[in-house]
Amino acid sequence: MNKVGFERDTPAFEDARRSPTASWTRFPRIVRYAVLLGTILALWQLYVTLVDPATVPGPPEVGRAFVELWTSYGYLATVWNTLGALAVGMFIGLALAALLAGFATRTGEDLLTLLARIFDTVPAIAVLPLLVLWLGTSSAALVLIAVYSVTWPVATSLRSGLKEVDPTIVMVGQSLGLRGWGMIRDVMLPAALPYAISGTRIGWASCWRSVVAAGLVFGVMGAPGFFTDEAGGLLDAPELFAGILNLAAIGILVEAAFGLLERRTIIRWGTKARA
């Protein structure tokens, strides 16, 4: 007991306890993020004031442009059209990925590996000109870009998860009478869920970048987009900054949704440690 007390009173322990890192992490995460964000905004405003006030807008100008964009019907229509196409494309891509991963567990592993290696090396944006040739600058082209982007990372991740399922768990399920869909639903999918969520997160990131890039191309071709007006011209600098912040905000919200999904499933079940 005395030994423990002595070790806790050593200078090294006191230095570690009083270190700036330890003191900083004692604050709630939301407070730390707020402090860091405020510091970034202050440095941004300082740069605009002292260095380059002509070409770089300050936080107040960008904030006003952000509000104006979100109160503009045309911009809101563009955002919802893009998000709708992305959601439909992700749903179709996830369904195709599940079918491909399920097929690969039987006889199609070589086919899935071959297709994934072929299409993963071709960026989705490289397929866009072909889709524009076939479908024009329509929502259907955005949907197909999203499907192309999300299918392969999810399929390969889910296939890896299904291969890593503990055979002991499968045998326990069989001893309980689980067969066919019951085995897949109650044993295989829960065991492979960490891989599925990880693959979906990777697929979402690829899908989001590809759809935004495609929307920018469509905007230059004359359709309004995140960074273009109805004539296809680029917006003013404050509106361009606001568009970038808008994309960041949407990405943060989706990442927060993935984090909530993990906490409610694989972290609660003990298949992944809390970060």
C-alpha positions in Angstrom: 0.0 0.0 0.0 2.8 2.4 0.9 4.7 1.4 -2.2 1.7 2.3 -4.3 1.3 5.6 -2.5 5.0 6.3 -3.0 4.9 5.6 -6.7 1.9 8.0 -7.1 3.8 10.8 -5.3 6.9 10.6 -7.5 7.8 13.7 -9.6 7.2 11.7 -12.8 3.7 10.9 -11.9 3.0 14.5 -10.8 4.4 15.8 -14.1 2.2 13.4 -16.1 -0.8 14.4 -14.1 -0.2 18.1 -14.6 0.9 17.9 -18.2 -1.0 20.2 -20.7 -2.3 17.2 -22.6 -3.8 15.6 -19.6 -5.4 18.9 -18.5 -6.7 19.5 -22.1 -8.4 16.1 -22.4 -10.2 16.5 -19.2 -12.6 19.0 -20.9 -15.6 17.6 -22.8 -14.9 16.9 -26.5 -17.5 19.5 -27.6 -15.7 22.2 -25.6 -12.3 21.2 -27.1 -13.8 21.4 -30.6 -15.4 24.7 -29.9 -12.1 26.2 -28.7 -10.2 24.9 -31.7 -12.8 26.2 -34.1 -12.8 29.6 -32.4 -9.0 29.7 -32.7 -9.2 28.8 -36.4 -11.8 31.5 -37.1 -9.7 34.1 -35.2 -6.6 33.2 -37.2 -8.6 33.4 -40.4 -9.9 36.8 -39.6 -6.4 38.0 -38.5 -5.0 36.9 -41.9 -7.7 38.6 -43.8 -7.2 41.8 -41.8 -3.4 42.0 -41.9 -2.3 40.1 -45.1 -4.8 39.7 -47.9 -8.2 41.4 -47.4 -8.9 41.7 -51.1 -9.1 38.1 -52.4 -9.9 36.1 -49.3 -13.2 36.8 -47.6 -13.5 36.9 -43.8 -15.7 34.8 -41.6 -18.5 37.4 -41.4 -18.7 37.6 -45.2 -18.7 33.8 -45.6 -21.3 33.4 -42.8 -23.6 35.8 -44.6 -23.1 34.0 -47.9 -23.8 30.7 -46.2 -27.1 32.0 -44.8 -28.0 33.5 -48.2 -27.3 30.2 -50.0 -29.5 28.2 -47.6 -32.3 30.7 -48.1 -32.0 30.5 -51.8 -34.5 28.1 -53.4 -32.2 27.3 -56.4 -29.4 26.3 -54.1 -31.6 24.2 -51.8 -33.0 22.4 -54.9 -29.4 21.6 -56.0 -28.5 20.3 -52.5 -31.6 18.1 -52.2 -31.2 16.8 -55.8 -27.6 15.8 -55.1 -28.4 14.2 -51.8 -31.4 12.4 -53.2 -29.3 11.0 -56.0 -26.6 10.0 -53.6 -29.1 8.3 -51.2 -30.7 6.3 -54.1 -27.3 5.4 -55.5 -26.0 4.2 -52.1 -29.1 2.1 -51.5 -28.7 0.4 -54.9 -24.9 0.0 -54.4 -25.3 -1.5 -50.9 -27.9 -4.0 -52.3 -25.6 -5.0 -55.2 -22.6 -5.3 -52.8 -24.6 -7.6 -50.5 -25.6 -9.8 -53.4 -22.0 -9.9 -54.7 -20.6 -10.7 -51.3 -23.2 -13.4 -50.8 -22.5 -14.9 -54.2 -18.8 -14.8 -53.5 -19.3 -17.1 -50.5 -20.3 -19.8 -52.8 -18.6 -19.8 -56.2 -18.1 -16.2 -57.2 -15.1 -15.1 -55.1 -12.8 -15.0 -58.1 -15.4 -13.0 -60.0 -15.8 -10.5 -57.2 -12.0 -10.2 -56.8 -11.5 -9.6 -60.5 -14.3 -7.0 -60.8 -13.2 -5.2 -57.7 -9.6 -5.0 -59.0 -10.7 -3.7 -62.4 -13.2 -1.1 -61.3 -11.4 0.1 -58.1 -8.6 1.2 -60.3 -10.9 3.4 -62.5 -12.1 6.5 -60.6 -15.8 7.1 -60.8 -15.3 10.6 -62.3 -13.5 8.9 -65.3 -16.8 7.1 -66.1 -18.7 10.4 -66.0 -18.2 11.4 -69.7 -19.7 8.1 -70.8 -22.7 8.6 -68.5 -23.2 12.1 -69.8 -23.1 10.8 -73.3 -25.8 8.3 -72.5 -27.9 10.1 -70.0 -27.0 13.8 -70.2 -26.7 16.0 -67.1 -29.5 14.2 -65.3 -30.0 12.8 -61.8 -29.8 9.3 -63.3 -26.1 9.9 -64.1 -25.5 11.0 -60.5 -27.2 7.9 -59.3 -25.1 5.6 -61.4 -21.9 7.5 -60.3 -22.9 6.8 -56.7 -23.7 3.1 -57.4 -20.3 2.7 -59.1 -18.5 4.4 -56.2 -20.1 2.5 -53.3 -20.5 -1.0 -54.6 -16.9 -2.3 -54.7 -15.5 -1.2 -51.4 -18.6 -2.4 -49.6 -18.7 -5.7 -51.4 -15.0 -6.5 -50.7 -15.3 -5.4 -47.0 -18.4 -7.5 -46.5 -16.9 -10.5 -48.2 -13.9 -10.2 -45.9 -16.2 -10.0 -42.9 -18.1 -13.1 -43.9 -14.8 -15.0 -44.4 -13.6 -14.0 -40.9 -16.7 -15.3 -39.1 -15.6 -17.7 -36.4 -16.5 -21.3 -37.4 -17.3 -22.0 -33.8 -20.1 -19.5 -33.9 -21.4 -21.0 -37.1 -21.5 -24.5 -35.4 -23.3 -23.1 -32.4 -25.9 -21.6 -34.7 -26.3 -24.9 -36.5 -26.7 -26.8 -33.2 -29.5 -24.4 -32.4 -31.2 -25.3 -35.7 -30.3 -22.2 -37.7 -30.2 -22.8 -41.5 -30.3 -20.7 -44.6 -31.6 -17.2 -44.0 -31.8 -17.7 -40.3 -28.1 -18.4 -40.2 -27.3 -15.4 -42.3 -29.5 -13.1 -40.3 -28.7 -14.2 -36.8 -25.0 -15.3 -37.1 -23.2 -14.2 -40.3 -24.4 -10.7 -40.7 -23.9 -9.6 -37.0 -20.4 -11.1 -37.1 -19.6 -9.3 -40.3 -21.3 -6.0 -39.3 -18.0 -4.2 -38.3 -16.6 -4.9 -41.8 -19.9 -3.8 -43.4 -20.0 -0.5 -41.5 -16.3 0.1 -42.3 -16.9 -0.6 -46.0 -20.0 1.5 -46.1 -18.0 4.4 -44.6 -15.3 4.1 -47.2 -17.9 3.7 -49.9 -19.8 6.8 -48.6 -16.6 8.9 -48.7 -15.8 7.8 -52.3 -19.4 8.3 -53.3 -19.7 11.8 -51.8 -16.5 13.0 -53.5 -17.5 11.5 -56.9 -21.1 13.0 -56.8 -19.8 16.4 -55.8 -17.2 16.3 -58.6 -19.9 15.2 -61.0 -22.1 18.0 -59.8 -19.3 20.5 -60.4 -18.9 19.2 -64.0 -22.6 19.5 -64.5 -22.6 23.0 -63.2 -19.8 24.1 -65.7 -22.0 22.5 -68.4 -24.9 24.9 -67.5 -26.7 23.2 -64.6 -26.6 25.0 -61.2 -24.3 23.2 -58.7 -22.6 23.7 -55.4 -20.1 26.2 -56.9 -21.9 27.5 -60.0 -24.8 29.7 -60.8 -27.6 28.9 -63.3 -25.4 30.0 -66.2 -22.6 27.7 -65.3 -20.4 30.5 -64.0 -18.4 30.3 -60.8 -19.9 32.0 -57.7 -18.2 34.9 -55.9 -15.5 34.1 -53.4 -17.7 34.3 -50.2 -20.2 32.0 -51.9 -17.5 29.6 -52.9 -16.2 29.4 -49.4 -19.8 29.0 -48.1 -20.2 26.1 -50.6 -17.1 24.4 -49.3 -18.3 24.8 -45.7 -21.7 23.4 -46.7 -20.0 20.3 -48.1 -18.0 20.0 -44.9 -21.1 20.3 -42.7 -22.9 17.6 -44.6 -19.9 15.3 -44.3 -19.6 15.9 -40.6 -23.2 15.1 -40.1 -22.9 11.8 -42.0 -19.8 10.9 -40.1 -21.6 11.6 -36.8 -24.4 9.3 -38.0 -21.8 6.5 -38.7 -20.4 7.1 -35.2 -23.9 6.8 -33.6 -24.5 3.6 -35.6 -21.3 2.1 -34.3 -22.1 3.0 -30.7 -25.5 1.5 -30.9 -24.3 -1.8 -32.5 -20.7 -3.0 -32.7 -19.4 -1.0 -29.7 -22.3 -1.9 -27.5 -21.9 -5.6 -28.6 -18.2 -5.5 -27.7 -16.9 -6.3 -31.3 -15.2 -2.9 -31.5 -13.5 -0.8 -28.8 -14.7 2.7 -28.1 -12.3 5.3 -29.6 
